[in-house]
């Protein structure tokens, strides 16, 4: 279906940015990145995350340390490189520009009206008008 493809492409487009943002908070293990993405409702499978982490590392945006684990093999913990921090700064600017562009271009869509109407208590227009008090 066309909508599912579009939704997938939108998620893929922001995934790298979200991953860099998560890693920017400090050293983190890949499964913890996945958990944060899941909590944010960005469902990602290992088959997507690990190749992306490898690509980010190969592009010089990430570095990692091996840390011994009491419950198994050593774990790879990721953090941003200096170049990764610079890229994230630029992506933060790009994100703000995109939020503005999307908000501006979609502000008159019927979906905004539906959202407002579904969250507003049942009232008539006269009771919402503060000038009639």
C-alpha positions as CSV (number, residue, x, y, z in Angstrom):
1,X,0.0,0.0,0.0
2,X,1.3,3.5,-0.8
3,X,0.6,4.9,2.7
4,X,2.7,2.2,4.3
5,X,5.6,2.9,2.0
6,X,5.4,6.6,2.6
7,X,5.3,6.1,6.4
8,X,8.3,3.7,6.2
9,X,10.3,6.2,4.2
10,X,9.5,9.0,6.6
11,X,10.7,6.9,9.6
12,X,13.9,5.9,7.7
13,X,14.6,9.5,7.0
14,X,14.7,10.5,10.7
15,X,16.1,7.3,12.1
16,X,19.8,8.3,11.8
17,X,19.1,11.6,13.4
18,X,17.2,10.0,16.3
19,X,20.0,7.4,16.8
20,X,22.7,10.2,16.9
21,X,20.6,12.1,19.4
22,X,20.2,9.1,21.7
23,X,24.0,8.4,21.5
24,X,24.8,12.1,22.2
25,X,23.6,11.6,25.8
26,X,26.5,9.4,26.6
27,X,27.9,5.9,26.0
28,X,25.2,3.5,25.2
29,X,24.8,-0.2,24.3
30,X,22.9,-1.1,21.1
31,X,20.1,-2.9,22.8
32,X,19.5,0.3,24.9
33,X,19.3,2.3,21.7
34,X,16.7,-0.1,20.5
35,X,14.7,0.2,23.7
36,X,14.7,4.0,23.5
37,X,13.6,3.9,19.9
38,X,10.8,1.4,20.9
39,X,9.7,3.7,23.7
40,X,9.5,6.5,21.2
41,X,7.4,4.3,19.0
42,X,10.1,4.1,16.3
43,X,10.1,0.3,15.9
44,X,13.5,-0.8,14.7
45,X,14.8,-4.4,14.3
46,X,18.4,-5.4,14.9
47,X,18.8,-6.0,11.2
48,X,18.2,-2.3,10.7
49,X,20.1,-0.9,13.7
50,X,23.4,-2.8,13.5
51,X,24.1,-1.9,9.8
52,X,23.2,1.7,10.5
53,X,25.6,1.8,13.5
54,X,28.3,0.3,11.4
55,X,27.8,2.8,8.6
56,X,27.8,5.7,11.2
57,X,31.1,4.3,12.6
58,X,32.6,3.9,9.2
59,X,31.7,7.5,8.3
60,X,33.6,8.6,11.4
61,X,30.5,9.8,13.4
62,X,30.7,7.1,16.1
63,X,33.4,5.5,18.2
64,X,32.9,2.5,20.5
65,X,34.5,0.8,23.5
66,X,34.4,-2.8,24.5
67,X,33.2,-3.2,28.1
68,X,33.4,-6.5,30.0
69,X,30.0,-7.8,31.1
70,X,29.4,-9.9,34.2
71,X,26.6,-11.7,32.4
72,X,28.2,-12.7,29.1
73,X,30.6,-11.5,26.4
74,X,32.0,-8.0,26.3
75,X,29.6,-5.3,25.1
76,X,30.2,-2.6,22.5
77,X,29.2,0.8,23.8
78,X,28.8,3.6,21.3
79,X,29.5,7.4,21.7
80,X,29.6,10.3,19.2
81,X,33.0,11.3,17.8
82,X,33.8,14.9,17.4
83,X,32.6,14.8,13.8
84,X,29.5,13.0,15.0
85,X,28.8,15.9,17.4
86,X,29.2,18.4,14.5
87,X,26.9,16.4,12.3
88,X,24.3,16.3,15.0
89,X,24.4,20.0,15.5
90,X,23.7,20.5,11.8
91,X,20.9,17.9,11.9
92,X,19.4,19.7,14.9
93,X,19.2,22.8,12.7
94,X,17.8,20.8,9.8
95,X,15.2,19.2,12.1
96,X,14.0,22.6,13.3
97,X,13.7,23.8,9.7
98,X,11.7,20.7,8.8
99,X,9.4,21.1,11.8
100,X,8.7,24.7,10.8
101,X,8.2,23.7,7.1
102,X,5.8,20.8,7.9
103,X,3.9,22.8,10.5
104,X,3.5,25.7,8.2
105,X,2.5,23.7,5.2
106,X,0.1,21.4,7.1
107,X,-1.4,23.9,9.5
108,X,-4.7,24.2,7.5
109,X,-5.2,20.5,7.0
110,X,-8.5,19.0,8.3
111,X,-6.4,16.7,10.5
112,X,-5.6,19.7,12.7
113,X,-9.3,20.4,13.1
114,X,-10.1,16.8,13.9
115,X,-7.3,16.7,16.5
116,X,-8.5,19.8,18.2
117,X,-12.2,18.7,18.1
118,X,-11.4,15.2,19.5
119,X,-9.5,16.6,22.5
120,X,-11.8,19.4,23.3
121,X,-14.8,18.8,25.7
122,X,-18.2,18.9,24.2
123,X,-19.1,22.5,24.1
124,X,-21.0,24.8,21.8
125,X,-19.2,27.7,20.1
126,X,-21.1,30.1,22.3
127,X,-19.6,28.7,25.5
128,X,-16.1,28.9,24.0
129,X,-16.4,32.5,23.0
130,X,-14.8,34.6,25.8
131,X,-16.4,37.8,24.3
132,X,-19.9,36.6,25.2
133,X,-19.2,36.5,29.0
